[in-house]
């Protein structure tokens, strides 16, 4: 390949074939990797234990002196009895041991490894069969299976999510300081796949707190992704408890109806997949009575009320029931709706604060800030998210029982803490992470938007104004690079994800003009986290949906919301496919060299059958009758503004959709590709082998054709032409106005004017010379008064007020003019239209050239927004091509 005169894209992955052929010593490669990590953490004289050494293969391979222990293998130099293993060790190796152990033995071995570590500087290197390389129905649930090993025999192994492995390590006092994968080539598919997951962990103190998550039945629709989010972002506790409010209706600040059946289905999954350790049911009447006696020093009279909520409806009995159930000195209590960002490092809690200050009662999670605030006391109790010292809280209530008894029904319990706090202190600040953001009810009412907001905060994608504020401000700005690659997928095997992302990295490496948007459509959390870990760090936006949305919804999110520049060229890539060669640079160059280019499709290579999938550039009219055209074919590239114009219902989204979401997935490519192809005025077909397409599950062809028929039966989209208004003197026939109309028409723009004489007539005359279409917006009721060069006279009967309609064209060009022209210009400015004026014509156009009509900021992302002055008529069209997409835009917010 290196001797070829030019690069052949089809050879991009030939190395995988040769690696598969040469993959004869996987153990040697793994041991080399472990050996390199061992040399980084071990020093001369370090005591090293190989736990589960088998026949001491690592010792034989590396020559490093180790104590070898394995209870099941009889081999010279291998200790079989754990009690005979001498002392503690600086480093413990535990290679491919945990993955063969059932749950009870798994936990016991972790504890044994921890006990054998030097408590001050001990490290352990773990390797397990990487669960991300195992395809299974539910990647979040542990199970056993039979694995065929190199000798041909089958042995039992245990699949457990990496999340569970990390959790149990943290709970026994092992902090992971580095994770890395050992990859091998899949012998069936010739693609990389994770073979061994490896980590280096160090000895640390086990957690001393319980994570207590407070929830209610109103949160049934989103409770599972909420809890998953909190577990992934908050510090791991000795256990995780979910405490349930007993209310079923009449919620304070309610935003949804309760659904207990759905809620309990979601909780059952959380328990089955080990996201939480226990659901604490609402306390019984006897438990509430005992809690009041224990905490507040009196027995409640249940004939008066239930004593579970205060008079305003805020619960307190379930929270204190949770405090009693934790059994730890510290409790990190949080509302289930908060959104948290943890950063890259393992989040910590300031437990030393409570040791240094015996009056420290609580510490609040910080809100988003650019730098940490100083640690200060004297704050209110932050009930939404704070660390509580339970014995001190109990002592506070014991010392203030008389006041508490009077206030417990009339005042929120956490405000009672503020009232009776005495010498105890509530702290804030001292560290930057993890921080939290509070969502208001208006966003929680929209399930999809709320879950996207959770993902945005977890990824650290915040609106610039969010810093220093606790309540959710809004969505961060989207990507604005000239080219953005949009990747979508769901539950794609790890090997194919690696193949796709590696092919993209070759295209975007260190190119600031190329952005990347990756949308994972509710894959397992393990898959989503793996995908995030292999993405480029720069110029990348990653969205992990918490509930399935469908391909069209992801295209809509990626194109309309996550990209903000209407001129951006979007290139779509499926996560289970791959780019061949360097097509993104080819595409970037094509659109740069031809600024009028709006769409380019093609370059697709299929693995199941040969053939070319080039679209006919002559575009049969109408395109919806051309069923033989491969509108589905990759690569699909187009200007964002074309996608912005597609109706949501035509994508199968929202109410009134022409098909239900699940069915429309079959025809998803047609649903957006066909409208784009219809709208684009300048298109081309991409040539060569640029994209490797691998079909997924074979669809039902009858059903697929039926859905495509529904798409093509929709009304076709217009190949929209911009309407440019020419305004100026009504009694002076400027030659420049004729030239403006001529150039506009020759460039394909519709020319609109006030329809009368002077500049209006000259512009229309020039447009007809250029074989263009002219529109006259007339002030009176008689269309016959229009000048003879108007194709479409529109009699408004509005008098001078018709100027406001003229000003609403796509752009306005000023040629001379007086007071009337100035009014049209001012209304166009207020309507945020693009305005261009001729500097060489006296009057309004000369006066306004290169000026801002007033001080308002019309577009924050258009520096130098103004009335753009040009010297000659021929300069107008290049300016229109460059700026019109920026001024004719749709909202980029959700």
Secondary structure, 3 states (H helix, E strand, C coil): CCCCCCCCHHHCCHHHHHHHHHCCCHHHHHHHHHHHHHHHHCCCCCCEEEECCCCCHHHHHHCCCCEEECCCCCCCCEECCHHHCCCCECEEEEECCHHHCCHHHHHHHHHHHHHCECCCCCEEEEEEECHHHCCCCCCCCCEEEEEECCCCCEEEEEECCHHHHHHHHHHHCEEEEEEEEEEEECCCCCCEEEEEEEEEEEECCCCCEEEEEEECHHHCCCHHHHHHHHHHHCCCCCCEEEEECCCCCCCCCCCCCCCHHHHHHHHHHHHHCCCCCEEECCCCHHHHHHHHHHHHCCCCCCCCCCCCECCCCCECHHHHHHHHHHCCCEEEEEECCCEEECCCCCCCCCHHHHHHCCCEEEEECEECCCCCCCCECCCCCCCCEEEEEHHHHHHHHHHCHHHHHHHCCCCCHHHHHHHHCCCCEEEECCCCCCEEEECCHHHHCCHHHHHHHHHHHHCCCCCHHHCCCCECCCCCCCECCCEEEEEEECCCCHHHHHHHHHHHHHHHCCCCCEEEEEEEECCCHHHHHHHHHHCCCCCEEEEEECCCCCHHHHHHHHHHHCECCCCCEEEEEECCCEECCCHHHHHHHHHHHCCCCCEEEEEEEECCCCCCCCCCCCCCCCHHHCCCCCCCCCCEEEEHHHHHCCCHHHHCCCCCCCCCHHHHHHHHHHHHHHHHHHHCCCEEEEEEEEEEECCCCCCCHHHHHHHHHHHHCCCCCCCCCCEEEEEECCCCCCHHHHHHHHHHHHCCCEEEECCCCCHHHHHHHHHHHCCCCEEEEECCCCHHHCCCCCCEEEECCCHHHHHHHHCCCCEEEEECCCHHHHHHHHHHHHCCCEEEEECCCCCHHHHHCCCCCCCCCCCCCCCCCCCEEECCCHHHHHHHHHHHHHHCCCCCCC
